[in-house]
Amino acid sequence: MQRRGFITRIAGGALGLGLGTRAAYALAPHGPRSFREAKPIKRTVSITGHQVTIYVEGLREEVKILHVTDTHLFRDDERGLPYTRYSARMAKAYNQTTHWQSGEATHPEAAFVETLAHAKEWNADLVGLSGDIFSFPSEAAVDWVMERLQSSGLDYLYTTGNHDWHYEGMEGSIHALRAEWSEKRLKRLFQGNDPLMAVREIKGITVLSLDNSTYEITAEQLAFFRSQVQTGNPLILLVHIPLYAPGRSVGYGCGHPDWGWEVDRNHELEGRVRWPKSGHTRETMDFHREVFGAPNLLGVFAGHVHRQTVDMIQGIPQLVTAPNATGAFIELNILPLET
C-alpha cells in the first residue's frame, strides 16, 4: 500500500523535544499599500513540542485553539457501496496507526475521540479542523464525526482537505468535484458558512479558514482575505495545504514556484487530474505574497504533509501539525503581551 508522506511511527518523545525551525527569507514586498500602511501588531512566539504560545499586545484574555488535521477516518456502510471502486485505496490506508506519544497501536477513530476529550479537558475555545478529517467523502464517517462534535459541545471551525471531497478516479474537474461532494456530504460541518472561506471571532482574535485543497486560491477567497487583513484585528489562518517556504518541497505547494504539471508525480496514484502546465494562478501567487505581508497575521496552521514542522516566513510562523490519525494535535495559546 503506497501512502504519500504518512508517518506511522514517531520516535519516542520526538515531538516533546520541540519543533524544528528554519529561516525563510523575504519573498516579496509586503502586500498592497493598505497592508503596508497598517500598524503591525506586536507579538512574540514560543514553541515547545506541540504547544505554541503567541503573546499579543492589546489582547485582554487568553484564547485557546486546538489545531487538528489529517485524521483520515474511513468508516463506511451500505450507502458507500456504489462508490467502493473510488474509495478502495484510501479505505485501507490508515486502518491502524502508531500513537504519537505512547508508541502503541491505535486507529483514527480512537485518536479523534481522544482528541475531543483532550480539547474538553483543556477547555479549548475552538477546535480548528483543517482538512483530511476523512479519507474519502463517506456518509457514515461524516455522521460519526457530527455525532461526536455535537455531543462534545465544543466550538469548531472546519475546512476541507483534498481527501475529504475526493473519490479517486471519479471523472470531473477538481473544482466541480469539490463543490459536489462538499454539498452532498460535508455541508453540515460548515455550519452554514461558505465552504471555501469562513471567519470566527473569539475574544479579540479573528480565526480564518480558507479551503486551498486544490492547491489554489480563488479571486473571491483572495478578496475575503484582504478584507479581513484590512480590519486590523489579530488573525489566525487555517488552511489544509501549507504555503510555500523556501527550501521546502512541492508538498508545501500553495504558492510554490515549481508547482505544476512537470512535478506532479502522484496524479495517477491518487486518481485525479494532473496539475496544470501553466502552474499557479495569479490569485494564488498574490495570496501567498499577501499572507506573509499581512501586519496583523499571527500565524498560519496547516496539515497535509503528515509531519510536524515550523517555518518563519517574513517573521510570520507557519506550523504544520502532525496527523491526527496518530492522535496528534497542536495546542495554540494566545495570551496578552505584557509591556
ChimeraX attribute file (.defattr): number of C-alpha atoms within 10 A of each C-alpha:
attribute: neighborCount
match mode: 1-to-1
recipient: residues
	/A:1	7
	/A:2	9
	/A:3	12
	/A:4	13
	/A:5	11
	/A:6	18
	/A:7	17
	/A:8	18
	/A:9	15
	/A:10	17
	/A:11	10
	/A:12	12
	/A:13	13
	/A:14	12
	/A:15	20
	/A:16	12
	/A:17	10
	/A:18	16
	/A:19	20
	/A:20	12
	/A:21	13
	/A:22	14
	/A:23	15
	/A:24	18
	/A:25	12
	/A:26	14
	/A:27	14
	/A:28	12
	/A:29	12
	/A:30	19
	/A:31	19
	/A:32	14
	/A:33	9
	/A:34	12
	/A:35	19
	/A:36	14
	/A:37	10
	/A:38	15
	/A:39	10
	/A:40	14
	/A:41	17
	/A:42	15
	/A:43	18
	/A:44	14
	/A:45	14
	/A:46	10
	/A:47	16
	/A:48	12
	/A:49	16
	/A:50	20
	/A:51	17
	/A:52	18
	/A:53	16
	/A:54	19
	/A:55	19
	/A:56	21
	/A:57	16
	/A:58	16
	/A:59	17
	/A:60	12
	/A:61	11
	/A:62	16
	/A:63	20
	/A:64	19
	/A:65	24
	/A:66	23
	/A:67	28
	/A:68	30
	/A:69	33
	/A:70	32
	/A:71	26
	/A:72	28
	/A:73	31
	/A:74	23
	/A:75	20
	/A:76	19
	/A:77	10
	/A:78	10
	/A:79	11
	/A:80	16
	/A:81	11
	/A:82	9
	/A:83	16
	/A:84	15
	/A:85	13
	/A:86	19
	/A:87	23
	/A:88	13
	/A:89	18
	/A:90	22
	/A:91	19
	/A:92	12
	/A:93	18
	/A:94	20
	/A:95	16
	/A:96	15
	/A:97	22
	/A:98	20
	/A:99	23
	/A:100	27
	/A:101	17
	/A:102	14
	/A:103	16
	/A:104	11
	/A:105	13
	/A:106	19
	/A:107	20
	/A:108	27
	/A:109	23
	/A:110	13
	/A:111	23
	/A:112	23
	/A:113	16
	/A:114	13
	/A:115	19
	/A:116	20
	/A:117	14
	/A:118	14
	/A:119	22
	/A:120	14
	/A:121	9
	/A:122	13
	/A:123	14
	/A:124	20
	/A:125	18
	/A:126	20
	/A:127	22
	/A:128	25
	/A:129	26
	/A:130	28
	/A:131	30
	/A:132	29
	/A:133	30
	/A:134	28
	/A:135	28
	/A:136	30
	/A:137	26
	/A:138	26
	/A:139	18
	/A:140	17
	/A:141	22
	/A:142	23
	/A:143	15
	/A:144	15
	/A:145	19
	/A:146	14
	/A:147	11
	/A:148	14
	/A:149	16
	/A:150	11
	/A:151	9
	/A:152	14
	/A:153	10
	/A:154	17
	/A:155	13
	/A:156	20
	/A:157	21
	/A:158	26
	/A:159	30
	/A:160	30
	/A:161	30
	/A:162	23
	/A:163	22
	/A:164	26
	/A:165	27
	/A:166	25
	/A:167	27
	/A:168	22
	/A:169	16
	/A:170	16
	/A:171	12
	/A:172	11
	/A:173	11
	/A:174	18
	/A:175	10
	/A:176	11
	/A:177	16
	/A:178	24
	/A:179	15
	/A:180	14
	/A:181	18
	/A:182	21
	/A:183	14
	/A:184	13
	/A:185	18
	/A:186	25
	/A:187	15
	/A:188	14
	/A:189	21
	/A:190	19
	/A:191	13
	/A:192	9
	/A:193	15
	/A:194	14
	/A:195	21
	/A:196	20
	/A:197	21
	/A:198	22
	/A:199	19
	/A:200	14
	/A:201	11
	/A:202	14
	/A:203	11
	/A:204	15
	/A:205	19
	/A:206	20
	/A:207	22
	/A:208	22
	/A:209	26
	/A:210	24
	/A:211	26
	/A:212	26
	/A:213	27
	/A:214	17
	/A:215	24
	/A:216	21
	/A:217	24
	/A:218	16
	/A:219	15
	/A:220	12
	/A:221	20
	/A:222	19
	/A:223	13
	/A:224	16
	/A:225	22
	/A:226	19
	/A:227	11
	/A:228	19
	/A:229	23
	/A:230	14
	/A:231	12
	/A:232	18
	/A:233	17
	/A:234	24
	/A:235	24
	/A:236	19
	/A:237	20
	/A:238	30
	/A:239	29
	/A:240	29
	/A:241	27
	/A:242	26
	/A:243	28
	/A:244	24
	/A:245	24
	/A:246	16
	/A:247	10
	/A:248	13
	/A:249	13
	/A:250	19
	/A:251	17
	/A:252	22
	/A:253	22
	/A:254	26
	/A:255	26
	/A:256	23
	/A:257	13
	/A:258	13
	/A:259	23
	/A:260	18
	/A:261	15
	/A:262	12
	/A:263	12
	/A:264	15
	/A:265	11
	/A:266	13
	/A:267	14
	/A:268	12
	/A:269	13
	/A:270	18
	/A:271	15
	/A:272	18
	/A:273	17
	/A:274	17
	/A:275	19
	/A:276	13
	/A:277	11
	/A:278	9
	/A:279	16
	/A:280	21
	/A:281	16
	/A:282	14
	/A:283	18
	/A:284	21
	/A:285	18
	/A:286	16
	/A:287	25
	/A:288	22
	/A:289	21
	/A:290	21
	/A:291	25
	/A:292	26
	/A:293	24
	/A:294	27
	/A:295	26
	/A:296	25
	/A:297	25
	/A:298	25
	/A:299	21
	/A:300	22
	/A:301	26
	/A:302	29
	/A:303	29
	/A:304	27
	/A:305	22
	/A:306	21
	/A:307	15
	/A:308	21
	/A:309	19
	/A:310	19
	/A:311	23
	/A:312	17
	/A:313	22
	/A:314	17
	/A:315	18
	/A:316	20
	/A:317	20
	/A:318	23
	/A:319	25
	/A:320	29
	/A:321	26
	/A:322	30
	/A:323	28
	/A:324	29
	/A:325	33
	/A:326	33
	/A:327	27
	/A:328	25
	/A:329	26
	/A:330	22
	/A:331	20
	/A:332	20
	/A:333	17
	/A:334	21
	/A:335	20
	/A:336	16
	/A:337	15
	/A:338	9
	/A:339	6
